[in-house]
Amino acid sequence: MNTGASKARSEAPGRSAHEIISSHEFKALVAKRWTVSTTLLIILFVTYYGYVLLIPYAREFMIAKVGQATTRAIPIGLAVIVVSFLLTWVYVGWANQSYDPEVDRLKNQLKK
């Protein structure tokens, strides 16, 4: 008789929110999101603050001319902007391909 009760529980259509939040799958997903976000954030900070620190500490390098009127600071600044767009693109791509489908899968396991 105990087998029938166990079978009925295993055939239940979903899990509670507490069960999902407590699950290894959910914790792994949260850890993965933090890893990806932190990695991209560190790259972004190094890029931005690296540029900002080049201005006072590598002044001669930054004011060197590239062409007649442009200094190195301009293309490097544009590169910082491009890097920030690329990092955003990487995060959105990762979220769309990996994170969001996993979130949807976990949501679908919730009891209705």
C-alpha positions in Angstrom: 0.0 0.0 0.0 2.8 2.3 0.7 4.0 1.8 -2.9 0.7 3.3 -4.2 1.1 6.5 -2.1 4.7 6.9 -3.3 3.6 6.3 -6.9 0.9 8.9 -6.6 3.3 11.5 -5.2 5.9 10.8 -8.0 3.1 11.3 -10.6 2.2 14.7 -9.2 2.1 17.3 -12.0 4.6 19.7 -10.3 6.6 20.8 -7.4 6.1 23.6 -5.0 8.1 26.9 -5.3 9.9 26.0 -2.1 10.9 22.6 -3.6 12.2 24.2 -6.7 14.1 27.0 -4.8 15.7 24.3 -2.6 16.7 22.1 -5.5 20.2 21.6 -6.7 19.1 22.6 -10.3 17.9 26.0 -9.1 21.0 26.7 -7.0 23.3 25.7 -9.9 21.4 28.0 -12.2 21.7 30.9 -9.8 25.5 30.2 -9.3 25.9 30.1 -13.1 24.2 33.4 -13.5 26.4 35.0 -10.9 29.5 33.6 -12.5 28.6 34.9 -15.9 27.5 38.3 -14.6 30.6 38.7 -12.4 32.9 37.7 -15.2 31.4 40.2 -17.6 31.3 42.9 -14.9 35.0 42.5 -14.1 35.8 42.7 -17.8 33.7 45.9 -18.1 35.3 47.5 -15.0 38.8 46.7 -16.2 38.0 48.2 -19.6 36.4 51.4 -18.2 38.7 52.0 -15.3 41.7 51.0 -17.4 40.8 53.8 -19.9 40.2 56.3 -17.1 43.5 55.5 -15.5 45.4 55.7 -18.8 44.5 59.4 -19.0 46.5 60.6 -15.9 49.1 57.8 -15.7 49.9 57.4 -19.5 49.3 61.0 -20.6 52.0 61.0 -23.2 50.7 57.8 -24.7 47.1 59.1 -24.8 47.9 62.5 -26.3 50.1 61.0 -29.1 48.6 61.9 -32.5 46.9 59.4 -34.7 46.5 61.3 -38.0 46.5 65.1 -38.0 43.9 66.0 -35.4 43.0 62.8 -33.5 44.8 61.6 -30.4 45.0 57.9 -29.3 42.4 58.7 -26.6 39.6 59.0 -29.2 39.9 55.5 -30.8 40.6 53.9 -27.4 37.5 55.6 -26.0 35.5 54.3 -28.9 36.9 50.8 -28.3 35.7 51.0 -24.7 32.2 51.8 -26.0 32.3 48.9 -28.5 33.5 46.5 -25.7 30.6 47.5 -23.5 28.2 46.8 -26.4 29.9 43.4 -27.1 29.7 42.4 -23.4 26.0 43.3 -23.4 25.5 41.2 -26.6 27.4 38.3 -25.0 25.2 38.4 -21.9 21.9 38.7 -23.9 23.0 35.8 -26.1 23.9 33.6 -23.1 20.6 34.5 -21.4 18.5 33.7 -24.5 20.2 30.4 -25.3 21.0 29.0 -21.8 19.5 30.9 -18.9 16.0 31.7 -20.0 15.1 28.2 -21.3 16.3 26.8 -17.9 14.2 29.3 -16.0 11.2 28.4 -18.2 11.8 24.7 -17.6 11.8 25.3 -13.8 8.7 27.5 -14.0 6.9 24.7 -15.8 7.6 22.4 -12.9 5.5 24.6 -10.5 2.2 23.2 -9.3 -0.6 24.8 -11.1 
